[in-house]
Amino acid sequence: AGSVRYLGESEDGYIIELTHEGGFSSIYQGLSQVGVTAGQELRLGEVIGSTSDGEVLFTLLLNEEEVNPLEYLF
C-alpha cells in the first residue's frame, strides 16, 4: 500500500515512485503503460502498470537512501 509520489516519462518508458509507511519509497522504471495518477492512494496488490518486454528497473529507498530490496521484501 502507498501513494504515487511521482509519475514521469523517460526515453526508457514511464517512471513511477511510490511512498510507503516506515520511510520506504519504491521506484519502477521502464514501464510501457501506467494505470495510476500522481497523488493516487494505492491498496496492497493494486496494479500500477505493465511492460511490453518484461523488464522493469526496481529501486527501494529507506529514508531517501537506496537499500538492497532483498533484505526487506523476502
Predicted model as a PDB file, atoms N, CA, C, CB and O in Angstrom, pLDDT in the B-factor column:
MODEL        1                                                                  
ATOM      1  N   ALA A   1       0.850  -1.190   0.000  1.00 93.00           N  
ATOM      2  CA  ALA A   1       0.000   0.000   0.000  1.00 93.00           C  
ATOM      3  C   ALA A   1       0.885   1.239   0.000  1.00 93.00           C  
ATOM      4  CB  ALA A   1      -0.962   0.006   1.227  1.00 93.00           C  
ATOM      5  O   ALA A   1       2.020   1.198   0.476  1.00 93.00           O  
ATOM      6  N   GLY A   2       0.376   2.315  -0.523  1.00 96.00           N  
ATOM      7  CA  GLY A   2       1.143   3.547  -0.559  1.00 96.00           C  
ATOM      8  C   GLY A   2       0.439   4.584  -1.397  1.00 96.00           C  
ATOM      9  O   GLY A   2      -0.766   4.503  -1.637  1.00 96.00           O  
ATOM     10  N   SER A   3       1.217   5.572  -1.846  1.00 97.00           N  
ATOM     11  CA  SER A   3       0.666   6.604  -2.724  1.00 97.00           C  
ATOM     12  C   SER A   3       1.679   6.942  -3.806  1.00 97.00           C  
ATOM     13  CB  SER A   3       0.283   7.872  -1.921  1.00 97.00           C  
ATOM     14  O   SER A   3       2.886   6.779  -3.625  1.00 97.00           O  
ATOM     15  N   VAL A   4       1.159   7.420  -4.942  1.00 98.00           N  
ATOM     16  CA  VAL A   4       2.007   7.769  -6.084  1.00 98.00           C  
ATOM     17  C   VAL A   4       2.596   9.154  -5.834  1.00 98.00           C  
ATOM     18  CB  VAL A   4       1.198   7.733  -7.432  1.00 98.00           C  
ATOM     19  O   VAL A   4       1.894  10.164  -5.869  1.00 98.00           O  
ATOM     20  N   ARG A   5       3.893   9.172  -5.584  1.00 97.00           N  
ATOM     21  CA  ARG A   5       4.588  10.435  -5.323  1.00 97.00           C  
ATOM     22  C   ARG A   5       4.988  11.125  -6.620  1.00 97.00           C  
ATOM     23  CB  ARG A   5       5.827  10.192  -4.458  1.00 97.00           C  
ATOM     24  O   ARG A   5       4.955  12.351  -6.719  1.00 97.00           O  
ATOM     25  N   TYR A   6       5.372  10.316  -7.625  1.00 98.00           N  
ATOM     26  CA  TYR A   6       5.858  10.883  -8.883  1.00 98.00           C  
ATOM     27  C   TYR A   6       5.463   9.963 -10.022  1.00 98.00           C  
ATOM     28  CB  TYR A   6       7.399  11.090  -8.852  1.00 98.00           C  
ATOM     29  O   TYR A   6       5.527   8.740  -9.898  1.00 98.00           O  
ATOM     30  N   LEU A   7       5.055  10.555 -11.125  1.00 97.00           N  
ATOM     31  CA  LEU A   7       4.769   9.839 -12.360  1.00 97.00           C  
ATOM     32  C   LEU A   7       5.380  10.644 -13.489  1.00 97.00           C  
ATOM     33  CB  LEU A   7       3.226   9.625 -12.572  1.00 97.00           C  
ATOM     34  O   LEU A   7       5.003  11.794 -13.714  1.00 97.00           O  
ATOM     35  N   GLY A   8       6.329  10.038 -14.203  1.00 97.00           N  
ATOM     36  CA  GLY A   8       7.005  10.745 -15.282  1.00 97.00           C  
ATOM     37  C   GLY A   8       7.335   9.807 -16.418  1.00 97.00           C  
ATOM     38  O   GLY A   8       6.986   8.627 -16.402  1.00 97.00           O  
ATOM     39  N   GLU A   9       8.015  10.357 -17.405  1.00 95.00           N  
ATOM     40  CA  GLU A   9       8.355   9.578 -18.584  1.00 95.00           C  
ATOM     41  C   GLU A   9       9.790   9.880 -18.990  1.00 95.00           C  
ATOM     42  CB  GLU A   9       7.380   9.879 -19.747  1.00 95.00           C  
ATOM     43  O   GLU A   9      10.242  11.022 -18.913  1.00 95.00           O  
ATOM     44  N   SER A  10      10.502   8.839 -19.424  1.00 92.00           N  
ATOM     45  CA  SER A  10      11.855   8.989 -19.937  1.00 92.00           C  
ATOM     46  C   SER A  10      11.928   8.263 -21.271  1.00 92.00           C  
ATOM     47  CB  SER A  10      12.918   8.435 -18.928  1.00 92.00           C  
ATOM     48  O   SER A  10      10.934   7.696 -21.724  1.00 92.00           O  
ATOM     49  N   GLU A  11      13.085   8.277 -21.896  1.00 91.00           N  
ATOM     50  CA  GLU A  11      13.234   7.570 -23.178  1.00 91.00           C  
ATOM     51  C   GLU A  11      13.111   6.060 -23.003  1.00 91.00           C  
ATOM     52  CB  GLU A  11      14.585   7.910 -23.819  1.00 91.00           C  
ATOM     53  O   GLU A  11      12.903   5.346 -23.985  1.00 91.00           O  
ATOM     54  N   ASP A  12      13.236   5.555 -21.769  1.00 89.00           N  
ATOM     55  CA  ASP A  12      13.103   4.123 -21.484  1.00 89.00           C  
ATOM     56  C   ASP A  12      11.695   3.732 -21.058  1.00 89.00           C  
ATOM     57  CB  ASP A  12      14.081   3.722 -20.409  1.00 89.00           C  
ATOM     58  O   ASP A  12      11.446   2.555 -20.796  1.00 89.00           O  
ATOM     59  N   GLY A  13      10.778   4.671 -20.980  1.00 94.00           N  
ATOM     60  CA  GLY A  13       9.405   4.387 -20.571  1.00 94.00           C  
ATOM     61  C   GLY A  13       8.995   5.219 -19.379  1.00 94.00           C  
ATOM     62  O   GLY A  13       9.661   6.189 -19.017  1.00 94.00           O  
ATOM     63  N   TYR A  14       7.897   4.830 -18.776  1.00 97.00           N  
ATOM     64  CA  TYR A  14       7.369   5.563 -17.630  1.00 97.00           C  
ATOM     65  C   TYR A  14       8.133   5.236 -16.349  1.00 97.00           C  
ATOM     66  CB  TYR A  14       5.890   5.252 -17.446  1.00 97.00           C  
ATOM     67  O   TYR A  14       8.691   4.151 -16.191  1.00 97.00           O  
ATOM     68  N   ILE A  15       8.139   6.210 -15.444  1.00 97.00           N  
ATOM     69  CA  ILE A  15       8.754   6.075 -14.120  1.00 97.00           C  
ATOM     70  C   ILE A  15       7.677   6.378 -13.087  1.00 97.00           C  
ATOM     71  CB  ILE A  15       9.999   7.035 -13.950  1.00 97.00           C  
ATOM     72  O   ILE A  15       6.980   7.388 -13.176  1.00 97.00           O  
ATOM     73  N   ILE A  16       7.553   5.486 -12.106  1.00 98.00           N  
ATOM     74  CA  ILE A  16       6.601   5.700 -11.014  1.00 98.00           C  
ATOM     75  C   ILE A  16       7.347   5.584  -9.695  1.00 98.00           C  
ATOM     76  CB  ILE A  16       5.420   4.679 -11.079  1.00 98.00           C  
ATOM     77  O   ILE A  16       8.067   4.612  -9.469  1.00 98.00           O  
ATOM     78  N   GLU A  17       7.178   6.575  -8.820  1.00 98.00           N  
ATOM     79  CA  GLU A  17       7.715   6.485  -7.468  1.00 98.00           C  
ATOM     80  C   GLU A  17       6.548   6.432  -6.495  1.00 98.00           C  
ATOM     81  CB  GLU A  17       8.660   7.688  -7.148  1.00 98.00           C  
ATOM     82  O   GLU A  17       5.648   7.270  -6.534  1.00 98.00           O  
ATOM     83  N   LEU A  18       6.581   5.432  -5.624  1.00 98.00           N  
ATOM     84  CA  LEU A  18       5.553   5.258  -4.606  1.00 98.00           C  
ATOM     85  C   LEU A  18       6.145   5.510  -3.234  1.00 98.00           C  
ATOM     86  CB  LEU A  18       4.938   3.849  -4.680  1.00 98.00           C  
ATOM     87  O   LEU A  18       7.302   5.169  -2.988  1.00 98.00           O  
ATOM     88  N   THR A  19       5.374   6.099  -2.339  1.00 98.00           N  
ATOM     89  CA  THR A  19       5.782   6.225  -0.943  1.00 98.00           C  
ATOM     90  C   THR A  19       4.989   5.217  -0.127  1.00 98.00           C  
ATOM     91  CB  THR A  19       5.564   7.681  -0.409  1.00 98.00           C  
ATOM     92  O   THR A  19       3.819   4.947  -0.400  1.00 98.00           O  
ATOM     93  N   HIS A  20       5.660   4.663   0.891  1.00 97.00           N  
ATOM     94  CA  HIS A  20       5.065   3.634   1.742  1.00 97.00           C  
ATOM     95  C   HIS A  20       5.303   3.991   3.207  1.00 97.00           C  
ATOM     96  CB  HIS A  20       5.654   2.230   1.414  1.00 97.00           C  
ATOM     97  O   HIS A  20       6.086   4.892   3.510  1.00 97.00           O  
ATOM     98  N   GLU A  21       4.636   3.293   4.104  1.00 96.00           N  
ATOM     99  CA  GLU A  21       4.834   3.506   5.541  1.00 96.00           C  
ATOM    100  C   GLU A  21       6.274   3.182   5.933  1.00 96.00           C  
ATOM    101  CB  GLU A  21       3.849   2.642   6.362  1.00 96.00           C  
ATOM    102  O   GLU A  21       6.964   2.443   5.231  1.00 96.00           O  
ATOM    103  N   GLY A  22       6.713   3.730   7.041  1.00 96.00           N  
ATOM    104  CA  GLY A  22       8.008   3.400   7.607  1.00 96.00           C  
ATOM    105  C   GLY A  22       9.186   4.047   6.913  1.00 96.00           C  
ATOM    106  O   GLY A  22      10.321   3.614   7.111  1.00 96.00           O  
ATOM    107  N   GLY A  23       8.953   5.084   6.095  1.00 97.00           N  
ATOM    108  CA  GLY A  23      10.040   5.785   5.425  1.00 97.00           C  
ATOM    109  C   GLY A  23      10.495   5.144   4.124  1.00 97.00           C  
ATOM    110  O   GLY A  23      11.526   5.531   3.576  1.00 97.00           O  
ATOM    111  N   PHE A  24       9.739   4.165   3.618  1.00 97.00           N  
ATOM    112  CA  PHE A  24      10.116   3.475   2.381  1.00 97.00           C  
ATOM    113  C   PHE A  24       9.513   4.156   1.161  1.00 97.00           C  
ATOM    114  CB  PHE A  24       9.673   2.012   2.431  1.00 97.00           C  
ATOM    115  O   PHE A  24       8.414   4.709   1.212  1.00 97.00           O  
ATOM    116  N   SER A  25      10.265   4.102   0.055  1.00 98.00           N  
ATOM    117  CA  SER A  25       9.797   4.508  -1.259  1.00 98.00           C  
ATOM    118  C   SER A  25      10.254   3.448  -2.248  1.00 98.00           C  
ATOM    119  CB  SER A  25      10.330   5.932  -1.651  1.00 98.00           C  
ATOM    120  O   SER A  25      11.299   2.825  -2.060  1.00 98.00           O  
ATOM    121  N   SER A  26       9.476   3.245  -3.295  1.00 97.00           N  
ATOM    122  CA  SER A  26       9.876   2.313  -4.346  1.00 97.00           C  
ATOM    123  C   SER A  26       9.746   3.018  -5.688  1.00 97.00           C  
ATOM    124  CB  SER A  26       9.012   1.011  -4.313  1.00 97.00           C  
ATOM    125  O   SER A  26       8.827   3.804  -5.911  1.00 97.00           O  
ATOM    126  N   ILE A  27      10.697   2.715  -6.581  1.00 97.00           N  
ATOM    127  CA  ILE A  27      10.725   3.335  -7.897  1.00 97.00           C  
ATOM    128  C   ILE A  27      10.708   2.235  -8.948  1.00 97.00           C  
ATOM    129  CB  ILE A  27      11.975   4.252  -8.064  1.00 97.00           C  
ATOM    130  O   ILE A  27      11.477   1.277  -8.876  1.00 97.00           O  
ATOM    131  N   TYR A  28       9.824   2.387  -9.920  1.00 97.00           N  
ATOM    132  CA  TYR A  28       9.687   1.445 -11.026  1.00 97.00           C  
ATOM    133  C   TYR A  28       9.980   2.211 -12.307  1.00 97.00           C  
ATOM    134  CB  TYR A  28       8.253   0.788 -11.062  1.00 97.00           C  
ATOM    135  O   TYR A  28       9.329   3.217 -12.591  1.00 97.00           O  
ATOM    136  N   GLN A  29      10.966   1.740 -13.093  1.00 96.00           N  
ATOM    137  CA  GLN A  29      11.346   2.415 -14.324  1.00 96.00           C  
ATOM    138  C   GLN A  29      11.239   1.441 -15.496  1.00 96.00           C  
ATOM    139  CB  GLN A  29      12.781   2.988 -14.216  1.00 96.00           C  
ATOM    140  O   GLN A  29      11.496   0.246 -15.348  1.00 96.00           O  
ATOM    141  N   GLY A  30      10.856   1.967 -16.665  1.00 95.00           N  
ATOM    142  CA  GLY A  30      10.789   1.154 -17.866  1.00 95.00           C  
ATOM    143  C   GLY A  30       9.407   0.602 -18.161  1.00 95.00           C  
ATOM    144  O   GLY A  30       9.273  -0.335 -18.949  1.00 95.00           O  
ATOM    145  N   LEU A  31       8.379   1.165 -17.544  1.00 97.00           N  
ATOM    146  CA  LEU A  31       7.016   0.700 -17.800  1.00 97.00           C  
ATOM    147  C   LEU A  31       6.529   1.233 -19.150  1.00 97.00           C  
ATOM    148  CB  LEU A  31       6.060   1.147 -16.660  1.00 97.00           C  
ATOM    149  O   LEU A  31       6.799   2.383 -19.498  1.00 97.00           O  
ATOM    150  N   SER A  32       5.819   0.405 -19.904  1.00 96.00           N  
ATOM    151  CA  SER A  32       5.282   0.842 -21.191  1.00 96.00           C  
ATOM    152  C   SER A  32       3.865   1.405 -21.054  1.00 96.00           C  
ATOM    153  CB  SER A  32       5.286  -0.319 -22.180  1.00 96.00           C  
ATOM    154  O   SER A  32       3.418   2.174 -21.904  1.00 96.00           O  
ATOM    155  N   GLN A  33       3.158   1.023 -19.986  1.00 96.00           N  
ATOM    156  CA  GLN A  33       1.823   1.545 -19.709  1.00 96.00           C  
ATOM    157  C   GLN A  33       1.688   1.775 -18.208  1.00 96.00           C  
ATOM    158  CB  GLN A  33       0.717   0.572 -20.225  1.00 96.00           C  
ATOM    159  O   GLN A  33       2.281   1.053 -17.406  1.00 96.00           O  
ATOM    160  N   VAL A  34       0.914   2.773 -17.839  1.00 96.00           N  
ATOM    161  CA  VAL A  34       0.649   3.030 -16.425  1.00 96.00           C  
ATOM    162  C   VAL A  34      -0.848   3.032 -16.177  1.00 96.00           C  
ATOM    163  CB  VAL A  34       1.273   4.371 -15.980  1.00 96.00           C  
ATOM    164  O   VAL A  34      -1.637   3.374 -17.058  1.00 96.00           O  
ATOM    165  N   GLY A  35      -1.228   2.648 -14.971  1.00 94.00           N  
ATOM    166  CA  GLY A  35      -2.629   2.611 -14.588  1.00 94.00           C  
ATOM    167  C   GLY A  35      -2.915   3.425 -13.347  1.00 94.00           C  
ATOM    168  O   GLY A  35      -3.905   3.185 -12.655  1.00 94.00           O  
ATOM    169  N   VAL A  36      -2.037   4.408 -13.055  1.00 97.00           N  
ATOM    170  CA  VAL A  36      -2.189   5.241 -11.864  1.00 97.00           C  
ATOM    171  C   VAL A  36      -1.971   6.703 -12.239  1.00 97.00           C  
ATOM    172  CB  VAL A  36      -1.197   4.806 -10.748  1.00 97.00           C  
ATOM    173  O   VAL A  36      -1.519   7.013 -13.341  1.00 97.00           O  
ATOM    174  N   THR A  37      -2.299   7.592 -11.309  1.00 96.00           N  
ATOM    175  CA  THR A  37      -2.063   9.021 -11.492  1.00 96.00           C  
ATOM    176  C   THR A  37      -1.295   9.555 -10.282  1.00 96.00           C  
ATOM    177  CB  THR A  37      -3.409   9.792 -11.683  1.00 96.00           C  
ATOM    178  O   THR A  37      -1.355   8.977  -9.197  1.00 96.00           O  
ATOM    179  N   ALA A  38      -0.584  10.648 -10.474  1.00 96.00           N  
ATOM    180  CA  ALA A  38       0.165  11.264  -9.383  1.00 96.00           C  
ATOM    181  C   ALA A  38      -0.787  11.622  -8.252  1.00 96.00           C  
ATOM    182  CB  ALA A  38       0.926  12.519  -9.873  1.00 96.00           C  
ATOM    183  O   ALA A  38      -1.857  12.183  -8.485  1.00 96.00           O  
ATOM    184  N   GLY A  39      -0.391  11.296  -7.024  1.00 97.00           N  
ATOM    185  CA  GLY A  39      -1.197  11.581  -5.839  1.00 97.00           C  
ATOM    186  C   GLY A  39      -2.187  10.489  -5.478  1.00 97.00           C  
ATOM    187  O   GLY A  39      -2.802  10.544  -4.413  1.00 97.00           O  
ATOM    188  N   GLN A  40      -2.349   9.506  -6.336  1.00 97.00           N  
ATOM    189  CA  GLN A  40      -3.316   8.432  -6.090  1.00 97.00           C  
ATOM    190  C   GLN A  40      -2.895   7.561  -4.913  1.00 97.00           C  
ATOM    191  CB  GLN A  40      -3.482   7.568  -7.341  1.00 97.00           C  
ATOM    192  O   GLN A  40      -1.721   7.215  -4.780  1.00 97.00           O  
ATOM    193  N   GLU A  41      -3.846   7.210  -4.066  1.00 98.00           N  
ATOM    194  CA  GLU A  41      -3.624   6.275  -2.969  1.00 98.00           C  
ATOM    195  C   GLU A  41      -3.830   4.862  -3.499  1.00 98.00           C  
ATOM    196  CB  GLU A  41      -4.578   6.572  -1.764  1.00 98.00           C  
ATOM    197  O   GLU A  41      -4.772   4.608  -4.250  1.00 98.00           O  
ATOM    198  N   LEU A  42      -2.948   3.942  -3.107  1.00 97.00           N  
ATOM    199  CA  LEU A  42      -2.978   2.571  -3.613  1.00 97.00           C  
ATOM    200  C   LEU A  42      -3.168   1.566  -2.490  1.00 97.00           C  
ATOM    201  CB  LEU A  42      -1.699   2.259  -4.374  1.00 97.00           C  
ATOM    202  O   LEU A  42      -2.674   1.742  -1.376  1.00 97.00           O  
ATOM    203  N   ARG A  43      -3.896   0.510  -2.814  1.00 96.00           N  
ATOM    204  CA  ARG A  43      -4.049  -0.615  -1.892  1.00 96.00           C  
ATOM    205  C   ARG A  43      -2.982  -1.650  -2.205  1.00 96.00           C  
ATOM    206  CB  ARG A  43      -5.475  -1.240  -1.991  1.00 96.00           C  
ATOM    207  O   ARG A  43      -2.458  -1.682  -3.318  1.00 96.00           O  
ATOM    208  N   LEU A  44      -2.661  -2.481  -1.255  1.00 93.00           N  
ATOM    209  CA  LEU A  44      -1.716  -3.570  -1.443  1.00 93.00           C  
ATOM    210  C   LEU A  44      -2.170  -4.463  -2.585  1.00 93.00           C  
ATOM    211  CB  LEU A  44      -1.560  -4.386  -0.152  1.00 93.00           C  
ATOM    212  O   LEU A  44      -3.320  -4.902  -2.612  1.00 93.00           O  
ATOM    213  N   GLY A  45      -1.277  -4.735  -3.529  1.00 92.00           N  
ATOM    214  CA  GLY A  45      -1.573  -5.621  -4.643  1.00 92.00           C  
ATOM    215  C   GLY A  45      -2.191  -4.953  -5.857  1.00 92.00           C  
ATOM    216  O   GLY A  45      -2.414  -5.614  -6.872  1.00 92.00           O  
ATOM    217  N   GLU A  46      -2.471  -3.670  -5.779  1.00 95.00           N  
ATOM    218  CA  GLU A  46      -3.069  -2.960  -6.900  1.00 95.00           C  
ATOM    219  C   GLU A  46      -2.048  -2.819  -8.039  1.00 95.00           C  
ATOM    220  CB  GLU A  46      -3.582  -1.570  -6.449  1.00 95.00           C  
ATOM    221  O   GLU A  46      -0.887  -2.499  -7.787  1.00 95.00           O  
ATOM    222  N   VAL A  47      -2.470  -3.054  -9.281  1.00 95.00           N  
ATOM    223  CA  VAL A  47      -1.588  -2.962 -10.444  1.00 95.00           C  
ATOM    224  C   VAL A  47      -1.308  -1.495 -10.742  1.00 95.00           C  
ATOM    225  CB  VAL A  47      -2.216  -3.666 -11.683  1.00 95.00           C  
ATOM    226  O   VAL A  47      -2.226  -0.678 -10.808  1.00 95.00           O  
ATOM    227  N   ILE A  48      -0.010  -1.166 -10.922  1.00 96.00           N  
ATOM    228  CA  ILE A  48       0.364   0.216 -11.216  1.00 96.00           C  
ATOM    229  C   ILE A  48       0.717   0.427 -12.683  1.00 96.00           C  
ATOM    230  CB  ILE A  48       1.531   0.628 -10.351  1.00 96.00           C  
ATOM    231  O   ILE A  48       0.689   1.558 -13.168  1.00 96.00           O  
ATOM    232  N   GLY A  49       1.049  -0.654 -13.399  1.00 96.00           N  
ATOM    233  CA  GLY A  49       1.416  -0.524 -14.801  1.00 96.00           C  
ATOM    234  C   GLY A  49       1.885  -1.852 -15.355  1.00 96.00           C  
ATOM    235  O   GLY A  49       1.788  -2.892 -14.704  1.00 96.00           O  
ATOM    236  N   SER A  50       2.399  -1.790 -16.583  1.00 95.00           N  
ATOM    237  CA  SER A  50       2.903  -3.003 -17.229  1.00 95.00           C  
ATOM    238  C   SER A  50       4.069  -2.651 -18.145  1.00 95.00           C  
ATOM    239  CB  SER A  50       1.778  -3.712 -18.029  1.00 95.00           C  
ATOM    240  O   SER A  50       4.333  -1.482 -18.426  1.00 95.00           O  
ATOM    241  N   THR A  51       4.756  -3.686 -18.601  1.00 93.00           N  
ATOM    242  CA  THR A  51       5.873  -3.509 -19.505  1.00 93.00           C  
ATOM    243  C   THR A  51       5.721  -4.461 -20.679  1.00 93.00           C  
ATOM    244  CB  THR A  51       7.213  -3.738 -18.779  1.00 93.00           C  
ATOM    245  O   THR A  51       5.251  -5.587 -20.519  1.00 93.00           O  
ATOM    246  N   SER A  52       6.116  -4.011 -21.844  1.00 90.00           N  
ATOM    247  CA  SER A  52       5.962  -4.837 -23.033  1.00 90.00           C  
ATOM    248  C   SER A  52       7.074  -5.867 -23.174  1.00 90.00           C  
ATOM    249  CB  SER A  52       5.920  -3.965 -24.260  1.00 90.00           C  
ATOM    250  O   SER A  52       6.877  -6.898 -23.818  1.00 90.00           O  
ATOM    251  N   ASP A  53       8.243  -5.609 -22.581  1.00 89.00           N  
ATOM    252  CA  ASP A  53       9.361  -6.546 -22.729  1.00 89.00           C  
ATOM    253  C   ASP A  53       9.642  -7.374 -21.473  1.00 89.00           C  
ATOM    254  CB  ASP A  53      10.602  -5.787 -23.106  1.00 89.00           C  
ATOM    255  O   ASP A  53      10.578  -8.174 -21.459  1.00 89.00           O  
ATOM    256  N   GLY A  54       8.847  -7.191 -20.427  1.00 87.00           N  
ATOM    257  CA  GLY A  54       9.011  -7.980 -19.214  1.00 87.00           C  
ATOM    258  C   GLY A  54      10.112  -7.502 -18.285  1.00 87.00           C  
ATOM    259  O   GLY A  54      10.399  -8.161 -17.286  1.00 87.00           O  
ATOM    260  N   GLU A  55      10.738  -6.370 -18.591  1.00 91.00           N  
ATOM    261  CA  GLU A  55      11.825  -5.858 -17.755  1.00 91.00           C  
ATOM    262  C   GLU A  55      11.435  -4.541 -17.103  1.00 91.00           C  
ATOM    263  CB  GLU A  55      13.100  -5.677 -18.584  1.00 91.00           C  
ATOM    264  O   GLU A  55      10.944  -3.626 -17.765  1.00 91.00           O  
ATOM    265  N   VAL A  56      11.660  -4.456 -15.796  1.00 94.00           N  
ATOM    266  CA  VAL A  56      11.419  -3.240 -15.031  1.00 94.00           C  
ATOM    267  C   VAL A  56      12.599  -3.039 -14.096  1.00 94.00           C  
ATOM    268  CB  VAL A  56      10.071  -3.316 -14.238  1.00 94.00           C  
ATOM    269  O   VAL A  56      13.041  -3.981 -13.440  1.00 94.00           O  
ATOM    270  N   LEU A  57      13.104  -1.833 -14.032  1.00 95.00           N  
ATOM    271  CA  LEU A  57      14.148  -1.499 -13.070  1.00 95.00           C  
ATOM    272  C   LEU A  57      13.453  -1.097 -11.781  1.00 95.00           C  
ATOM    273  CB  LEU A  57      15.092  -0.352 -13.600  1.00 95.00           C  
ATOM    274  O   LEU A  57      12.629  -0.183 -11.778  1.00 95.00           O  
ATOM    275  N   PHE A  58      13.782  -1.780 -10.676  1.00 96.00           N  
ATOM    276  CA  PHE A  58      13.153  -1.543  -9.380  1.00 96.00           C  
ATOM    277  C   PHE A  58      14.197  -1.042  -8.400  1.00 96.00           C  
ATOM    278  CB  PHE A  58      12.476  -2.827  -8.845  1.00 96.00           C  
ATOM    279  O   PHE A  58      15.275  -1.625  -8.284  1.00 96.00           O  
ATOM    280  N   THR A  59      13.886   0.031  -7.699  1.00 97.00           N  
ATOM    281  CA  THR A  59      14.770   0.591  -6.680  1.00 97.00           C  
ATOM    282  C   THR A  59      13.965   0.758  -5.394  1.00 97.00           C  
ATOM    283  CB  THR A  59      15.385   1.960  -7.145  1.00 97.00           C  
ATOM    284  O   THR A  59      12.826   1.223  -5.426  1.00 97.00           O  
ATOM    285  N   LEU A  60      14.557   0.378  -4.266  1.00 97.00           N  
ATOM    286  CA  LEU A  60      13.923   0.558  -2.963  1.00 97.00           C  
ATOM    287  C   LEU A  60      14.737   1.548  -2.151  1.00 97.00           C  
ATOM    288  CB  LEU A  60      13.790  -0.793  -2.211  1.00 97.00           C  
ATOM    289  O   LEU A  60      15.957   1.422  -2.045  1.00 97.00           O  
ATOM    290  N   LEU A  61      14.058   2.537  -1.576  1.00 98.00           N  
ATOM    291  CA  LEU A  61      14.708   3.548  -0.746  1.00 98.00           C  
ATOM    292  C   LEU A  61      14.142   3.477   0.666  1.00 98.00           C  
ATOM    293  CB  LEU A  61      14.516   4.968  -1.344  1.00 98.00           C  
ATOM    294  O   LEU A  61      12.953   3.224   0.860  1.00 98.00           O  
ATOM    295  N   LEU A  62      15.002   3.702   1.643  1.00 97.00           N  
ATOM    296  CA  LEU A  62      14.601   3.847   3.034  1.00 97.00           C  
ATOM    297  C   LEU A  62      15.143   5.177   3.508  1.00 97.00           C  
ATOM    298  CB  LEU A  62      15.119   2.659   3.925  1.00 97.00           C  
ATOM    299  O   LEU A  62      16.355   5.387   3.547  1.00 97.00           O  
ATOM    300  N   ASN A  63      14.237   6.080   3.869  1.00 97.00           N  
ATOM    301  CA  ASN A  63      14.617   7.443   4.272  1.00 97.00           C  
ATOM    302  C   ASN A  63      15.509   8.090   3.219  1.00 97.00           C  
ATOM    303  CB  ASN A  63      15.338   7.425   5.634  1.00 97.00           C  
ATOM    304  O   ASN A  63      16.531   8.696   3.538  1.00 97.00           O  
ATOM    305  N   GLU A  64      15.098   7.948   1.944  1.00 96.00           N  
ATOM    306  CA  GLU A  64      15.760   8.561   0.783  1.00 96.00           C  
ATOM    307  C   GLU A  64      17.123   7.949   0.444  1.00 96.00           C  
ATOM    308  CB  GLU A  64      15.934  10.031   1.029  1.00 96.00           C  
ATOM    309  O   GLU A  64      17.827   8.484  -0.413  1.00 96.00           O  
ATOM    310  N   GLU A  65      17.512   6.854   1.084  1.00 98.00           N  
ATOM    311  CA  GLU A  65      18.777   6.170   0.798  1.00 98.00           C  
ATOM    312  C   GLU A  65      18.469   4.832   0.137  1.00 98.00           C  
ATOM    313  CB  GLU A  65      19.621   5.966   2.102  1.00 98.00           C  
ATOM    314  O   GLU A  65      17.608   4.089   0.608  1.00 98.00           O  
ATOM    315  N   GLU A  66      19.170   4.521  -0.955  1.00 98.00           N  
ATOM    316  CA  GLU A  66      18.952   3.255  -1.645  1.00 98.00           C  
ATOM    317  C   GLU A  66      19.397   2.078  -0.771  1.00 98.00           C  
ATOM    318  CB  GLU A  66      19.706   3.240  -2.988  1.00 98.00           C  
ATOM    319  O   GLU A  66      20.482   2.101  -0.190  1.00 98.00           O  
ATOM    320  N   VAL A  67      18.548   1.056  -0.685  1.00 98.00           N  
ATOM    321  CA  VAL A  67      18.846  -0.136   0.101  1.00 98.00           C  
ATOM    322  C   VAL A  67      18.666  -1.374  -0.780  1.00 98.00           C  
ATOM    323  CB  VAL A  67      17.933  -0.215   1.364  1.00 98.00           C  
ATOM    324  O   VAL A  67      18.062  -1.301  -1.850  1.00 98.00           O  
ATOM    325  N   ASN A  68      19.190  -2.493  -0.325  1.00 97.00           N  
ATOM    326  CA  ASN A  68      19.052  -3.759  -1.034  1.00 97.00           C  
ATOM    327  C   ASN A  68      17.630  -4.282  -0.814  1.00 97.00           C  
ATOM    328  CB  ASN A  68      20.122  -4.800  -0.548  1.00 97.00           C  
ATOM    329  O   ASN A  68      17.264  -4.598   0.318  1.00 97.00           O  
ATOM    330  N   PRO A  69      16.828  -4.379  -1.868  1.00 95.00           N  
ATOM    331  CA  PRO A  69      15.437  -4.821  -1.688  1.00 95.00           C  
ATOM    332  C   PRO A  69      15.323  -6.244  -1.141  1.00 95.00           C  
ATOM    333  CB  PRO A  69      14.699  -4.734  -3.006  1.00 95.00           C  
ATOM    334  O   PRO A  69      14.336  -6.568  -0.480  1.00 95.00           O  
ATOM    335  N   LEU A  70      16.303  -7.090  -1.401  1.00 94.00           N  
ATOM    336  CA  LEU A  70      16.249  -8.467  -0.920  1.00 94.00           C  
ATOM    337  C   LEU A  70      16.252  -8.547   0.612  1.00 94.00           C  
ATOM    338  CB  LEU A  70      17.423  -9.257  -1.480  1.00 94.00           C  
ATOM    339  O   LEU A  70      15.771  -9.525   1.184  1.00 94.00           O  
ATOM    340  N   GLU A  71      16.789  -7.528   1.266  1.00 95.00           N  
ATOM    341  CA  GLU A  71      16.811  -7.507   2.730  1.00 95.00           C  
ATOM    342  C   GLU A  71      15.455  -7.126   3.344  1.00 95.00           C  
ATOM    343  CB  GLU A  71      17.874  -6.537   3.207  1.00 95.00           C  
ATOM    344  O   GLU A  71      15.239  -7.304   4.543  1.00 95.00           O  
ATOM    345  N   TYR A  72      14.548  -6.602   2.514  1.00 91.00           N  
ATOM    346  CA  TYR A  72      13.288  -6.086   3.040  1.00 91.00           C  
ATOM    347  C   TYR A  72      12.044  -6.752   2.448  1.00 91.00           C  
ATOM    348  CB  TYR A  72      13.220  -4.617   2.795  1.00 91.00           C  
ATOM    349  O   TYR A  72      10.995  -6.755   3.093  1.00 91.00           O  
ATOM    350  N   LEU A  73      12.131  -7.309   1.252  1.00 83.00           N  
ATOM    351  CA  LEU A  73      10.949  -7.802   0.568  1.00 83.00           C  
ATOM    352  C   LEU A  73      10.698  -9.289   0.717  1.00 83.00           C  
ATOM    353  CB  LEU A  73      11.049  -7.480  -0.854  1.00 83.00           C  
ATOM    354  O   LEU A  73       9.575  -9.741   0.492  1.00 83.00           O  
ATOM    355  N   PHE A  74      11.693 -10.056   1.085  1.00 76.00           N  
ATOM    356  CA  PHE A  74      11.514 -11.504   1.144  1.00 76.00           C  
ATOM    357  C   PHE A  74      11.821 -12.048   2.522  1.00 76.00           C  
ATOM    358  CB  PHE A  74      12.390 -12.187   0.118  1.00 76.00           C  
ATOM    359  O   PHE A  74      11.721 -13.254   2.746  1.00 76.00           O  
TER     360      PHE A  74                                                      
ENDMDL                                                                          
END                                                                             
